Amino acid sequence: MLHLALHFIVPALVARWGYTQRWIHVYLMMMATMAVDLDHLLADPIYDPNRCSIGFHPLHGAVPIAVYIGLCVVPKSRVVGIGLVIHMLLDGLDCASM
């Protein structure tokens, strides 16, 4: 439950701290990056509390993560990249705690 809450709290804190003038817009953009979890629908079973999503789901692999990091460098895609990287870091922390 904490893991899921962090997916909402951490982007809110980053948006509020890093984008004070337009933080709500930035936060909503970061929340849209949660759609990356649609790749969980390809797994059988769809949800397994004991499965590490990093390296298992297609959009949670090394190559996509490298792309997400690259998005952080380009100003027009930076917010999306940050949202995706936050998501992967939180999923990685969840894997480490298993």
C-alpha positions, 0 to 999 in steps of 0.5 A, a space after each residue: 500500500 505504501 508503494 502505491 501511495 508513493 507513486 502519488 506522493 513523490 511526483 507531487 513533491 517533485 512537482 511542487 518543489 521543482 515547478 512552483 509556478 505550474 506544479 499542478 500541470 506538471 503533477 498531472 503530466 507525471 500522473 499520466 506517466 503511470 500509464 506505463 503500468 499498462 504493460 502489466 496487462 500482458 503478464 499472467 497473472 496480471 498482478 503478482 505481489 511477489 513479482 519484481 516489475 523491473 526487468 519483467 514487464 516490457 516497459 520496465 526493462 533496461 532499454 526503456 529505462 535508458 530512454 526515460 532517462 534520455 527524455 529528462 535531458 530534452 526540455 520539452 519531454 523533461 517532465 514526462 521523463 522525470 515522471 517515468 524515472 520516478 516511477 521506475 525508481 519507486 518500482 526498483 525500491 519495491 523490488 529491493 524490499 522484497 
